[in-house]
Amino acid sequence: MIKVAICGALGRMGMTIGKLVNEAPDLELVGGIDIRSGSFYDVPVVTSSEIDSFLESVKPDVLIDFTIATAAVENIKAAARHGTALVVGTTGFSPEQRTEIETVINGTVPAVISSNYSVGVNIFWRLVREAAKQLGDYDIEVIEAHHHFKKDAPSGTAKTILNIIEEEIGEREKLYGREGMIGERGNEIGVHVIRGGDIVGDHSVLFAANNETIELSHRAYDRAVFAHGVIRAVRWIAGKETGIHSMDEVLGL
């Protein structure tokens, strides 16, 4: 039985993941951490200021984090102090925060860190990479859409898309939206962000040339697609060697 705790337990993703953990026969939901105390699925949720005493007393095997970047850094540090494996889905980290996270995790605890846990998105990233290899001379646009509560922009998934493309075609200027008399299109990658309603997560990459376009898209209709991937990561990471692992490893890609 793998003992699991969740940071951001009372948020939308935390509740969705908690339900799946609670229902899984091989997982045990032992508690949560949030900005306020409470309970979910008949286990306690403590405040983030109590995370060290919580980890010491409950001793989860895996700590899941879906919070915000500043909170996640502190949660990751706490998990490392207590030797707790991590599954992190928080996005919006600065380069400095990423370096801090890597320093804390490497040689200390195993962790899966991904900007998107959907199996479909991870396959989508591979398709984007293959397209970029062949279509580097096409005009490229990246479009993403999320619900009106999402705080960071572009999304972590969109940033991963941009990283993948640039790994194949080289670094390019990113143009975030367009307005006014901007002249002819250059060699930039256009990036467009939509926020509204309850959109779970839509991502598209457009490759355009004279007389043809190729568009690759992924659309999530329910947060459960991310939560199911998280559960796969939880089962995979328990007992793995220390360091940061990817969803490619989890999925055997």
C-alpha positions as CSV (number, residue, x, y, z in Angstrom):
1,M,0.0,0.0,0.0
2,I,1.4,3.4,-1.0
3,K,0.7,6.2,1.4
4,V,-0.2,9.5,-0.4
5,A,-0.6,13.1,0.8
6,I,-1.6,16.0,-1.4
7,C,-0.6,19.7,-1.3
8,G,-3.3,21.9,-2.6
9,A,-5.8,19.3,-1.3
10,L,-8.8,21.6,-1.3
11,G,-8.3,23.0,-4.8
12,R,-9.9,21.7,-8.0
13,M,-7.0,19.4,-8.9
14,G,-6.4,18.3,-5.3
15,M,-10.0,17.2,-4.9
16,T,-10.0,15.4,-8.2
17,I,-6.7,13.5,-7.4
18,G,-7.8,12.9,-3.8
19,K,-11.0,11.1,-5.1
20,L,-8.9,8.8,-7.3
21,V,-6.4,8.0,-4.6
22,N,-9.2,7.3,-2.1
23,E,-10.8,4.9,-4.5
24,A,-7.6,3.0,-5.5
25,P,-7.1,-0.3,-3.8
26,D,-3.3,0.0,-3.7
27,L,-3.2,3.6,-2.5
28,E,-3.9,5.1,0.9
29,L,-4.9,8.8,1.2
30,V,-3.4,9.9,4.5
31,G,-4.0,13.6,4.4
32,G,-3.5,16.9,2.7
33,I,-1.9,20.4,3.0
34,D,-3.6,23.6,2.0
35,I,-3.6,27.3,2.9
36,R,-6.5,26.5,5.3
37,S,-7.2,23.5,7.4
38,G,-10.1,21.1,7.0
39,S,-10.7,17.6,5.7
40,F,-11.4,15.7,2.5
41,Y,-12.4,12.1,2.0
42,D,-12.4,11.6,5.8
43,V,-8.7,12.5,6.2
44,P,-7.3,15.7,7.7
45,V,-6.0,18.7,5.8
46,V,-3.5,20.8,7.7
47,T,-2.2,24.3,6.9
48,S,1.1,24.7,5.0
49,S,2.8,26.0,8.1
50,E,2.3,22.6,9.7
51,I,3.8,20.6,6.8
52,D,6.9,19.4,8.7
53,S,5.1,18.1,11.7
54,F,2.5,16.5,9.3
55,L,5.1,14.7,7.2
56,E,6.9,13.6,10.4
57,S,3.8,12.1,12.0
58,V,2.0,10.7,8.9
59,K,5.1,9.6,6.9
60,P,3.6,9.5,3.4
61,D,5.5,7.6,0.7
62,V,4.6,10.2,-1.9
63,L,3.6,13.8,-1.7
64,I,1.7,15.3,-4.6
65,D,1.9,19.0,-5.3
66,F,-0.6,21.0,-7.3
67,T,-0.3,24.5,-5.8
68,I,1.4,27.7,-7.0
69,A,5.1,28.1,-7.6
70,T,6.2,29.9,-4.4
71,A,4.3,27.3,-2.2
72,A,5.5,24.4,-4.2
73,V,9.1,25.3,-3.7
74,E,8.6,25.2,0.1
75,N,6.6,22.0,-0.1
76,I,9.4,20.3,-2.2
77,K,12.0,21.4,0.4
78,A,9.9,19.9,3.2
79,A,9.5,16.6,1.3
80,A,13.2,16.4,0.7
81,R,13.9,17.0,4.4
82,H,11.6,14.0,5.3
83,G,12.7,11.7,2.5
84,T,9.3,11.8,0.8
85,A,9.0,11.0,-2.9
86,L,7.3,13.7,-5.0
87,V,4.9,14.1,-7.9
88,V,4.8,17.8,-8.9
89,G,2.3,19.2,-11.4
90,T,2.6,22.9,-10.3
91,T,3.7,25.3,-13.1
92,G,4.9,28.8,-13.4
93,F,8.4,28.3,-11.8
94,S,11.0,30.9,-12.5
95,P,14.4,29.8,-13.8
96,E,15.8,30.5,-10.3
97,Q,13.1,28.4,-8.6
98,R,13.8,25.5,-11.0
99,T,17.4,25.6,-10.1
100,E,16.5,25.6,-6.4
101,I,14.2,22.6,-6.9
102,E,16.8,20.6,-8.8
103,T,19.4,21.3,-6.1
104,V,17.1,20.2,-3.4
105,I,15.9,17.0,-5.1
106,N,19.0,15.7,-6.7
107,G,20.6,13.0,-4.5
108,T,17.9,13.4,-1.9
109,V,14.5,12.0,-3.1
110,P,12.9,10.7,-6.3
111,A,10.5,13.1,-8.1
112,V,8.3,13.2,-11.2
113,I,7.9,16.8,-12.4
114,S,5.8,17.5,-15.4
115,S,3.8,20.5,-16.7
116,N,1.1,18.1,-17.8
117,Y,0.2,14.6,-16.6
118,S,-2.3,13.7,-19.4
119,V,-1.2,10.6,-21.3
120,G,-2.6,12.3,-24.5
121,V,-0.6,15.5,-24.0
122,N,2.6,13.5,-23.6
123,I,1.9,11.8,-26.9
124,F,1.0,15.2,-28.4
125,W,4.4,16.6,-27.4
126,R,6.0,13.7,-29.3
127,L,4.0,14.5,-32.4
128,V,4.9,18.2,-32.1
129,R,8.6,17.2,-31.9
130,E,8.3,15.1,-35.1
131,A,6.5,17.9,-36.9
132,A,9.1,20.5,-35.9
133,K,11.9,18.3,-37.2
134,Q,10.3,18.3,-40.7
135,L,8.6,21.7,-40.7
136,G,11.2,24.1,-39.2
137,D,10.9,26.5,-42.2
138,Y,7.1,26.9,-41.8
139,D,5.5,29.7,-39.8
140,I,4.7,28.4,-36.3
141,E,2.0,29.6,-33.9
142,V,1.2,28.2,-30.5
143,I,-2.3,28.7,-29.0
144,E,-3.5,27.7,-25.6
145,A,-6.8,28.2,-23.6
146,H,-7.7,27.7,-20.0
147,H,-10.3,28.6,-17.4
148,H,-10.5,32.1,-15.9
149,F,-9.0,31.0,-12.6
150,K,-5.6,30.0,-14.1
151,K,-2.9,32.4,-12.8
152,D,0.2,31.7,-15.0
153,A,0.4,32.5,-18.7
154,P,1.4,30.9,-21.1
155,S,0.5,27.6,-19.5
156,G,3.3,25.2,-18.4
157,T,2.2,22.9,-21.2
158,A,2.6,25.7,-23.8
159,K,6.0,26.5,-22.5
160,T,7.0,22.8,-22.9
161,I,5.7,23.0,-26.5
162,L,7.9,26.0,-27.1
163,N,10.9,24.2,-25.6
164,I,10.3,21.1,-27.7
165,I,10.0,23.2,-30.9
166,E,13.2,25.2,-30.2
167,E,15.1,22.0,-29.4
168,E,14.5,21.0,-33.0
169,I,14.7,24.3,-34.9
170,G,16.8,26.5,-32.7
171,E,15.9,29.4,-30.5
172,R,13.5,32.0,-32.0
173,E,11.9,35.2,-30.8
174,K,8.5,34.6,-29.2
175,L,5.8,37.1,-30.1
176,Y,3.1,37.1,-27.4
177,G,0.0,38.3,-29.3
178,R,0.0,41.0,-32.1
179,E,-1.4,44.5,-32.2
180,G,-1.1,47.5,-34.5
181,M,0.9,47.9,-37.7
182,I,3.6,45.2,-37.0
183,G,4.7,44.7,-40.6
184,E,5.4,41.4,-42.3
185,R,5.6,38.3,-40.2
186,G,9.2,37.5,-39.3
187,N,10.8,34.3,-38.1
188,E,9.2,34.4,-34.7
189,I,6.9,31.9,-33.0
190,G,3.5,33.5,-32.3
191,V,2.1,32.6,-28.8
192,H,-1.6,33.3,-28.0
193,V,-3.3,32.9,-24.7
194,I,-7.0,32.6,-24.0
195,R,-8.6,32.7,-20.6
196,G,-12.3,32.2,-20.0
197,G,-15.1,30.2,-18.5
198,D,-14.3,26.7,-17.4
199,I,-12.0,25.6,-20.2
200,V,-10.0,22.7,-18.8
201,G,-7.1,22.9,-21.2
202,D,-6.7,23.3,-25.0
203,H,-3.4,23.4,-26.8
204,S,-2.7,23.8,-30.6
205,V,0.4,24.2,-32.7
206,L,-0.1,25.6,-36.2
207,F,2.6,25.0,-38.9
208,A,1.7,27.2,-41.9
209,A,3.3,27.5,-45.4
210,N,2.1,28.7,-48.8
211,N,-0.9,26.7,-49.8
212,E,-1.1,24.4,-46.8
213,T,-1.3,24.3,-43.0
214,I,-0.8,21.5,-40.5
215,E,-2.5,21.8,-37.1
216,L,-1.8,19.6,-34.1
217,S,-4.2,19.9,-31.2
218,H,-5.0,18.4,-27.8
219,R,-8.2,19.2,-25.9
220,A,-9.0,18.1,-22.3
221,Y,-12.6,17.9,-21.3
222,D,-12.2,16.9,-17.7
223,R,-9.4,17.3,-15.1
224,A,-9.6,13.6,-14.5
225,V,-7.3,13.1,-17.5
226,F,-4.6,14.8,-15.6
227,A,-5.4,13.1,-12.4
228,H,-5.2,9.6,-13.9
229,G,-1.7,10.4,-15.1
230,V,-0.8,11.6,-11.7
231,I,-1.9,8.3,-10.2
232,R,0.3,6.5,-12.7
233,A,3.2,8.6,-11.6
234,V,2.6,7.9,-7.9
235,R,2.6,4.2,-8.5
236,W,5.8,4.5,-10.6
237,I,7.9,6.9,-8.5
238,A,7.6,4.9,-5.2
239,G,11.0,3.3,-4.6
240,K,12.8,4.8,-7.6
241,E,16.3,6.3,-7.5
242,T,16.7,9.9,-6.4
243,G,16.5,12.7,-8.9
244,I,14.0,14.3,-11.3
245,H,12.1,11.9,-13.6
246,S,9.8,12.7,-16.5
247,M,6.4,11.4,-17.6
248,D,8.2,9.8,-20.6
249,E,9.8,7.5,-18.1
250,V,6.5,6.9,-16.3
251,L,4.8,6.0,-19.6
252,G,7.7,4.0,-20.9
253,L,8.2,6.3,-23.9
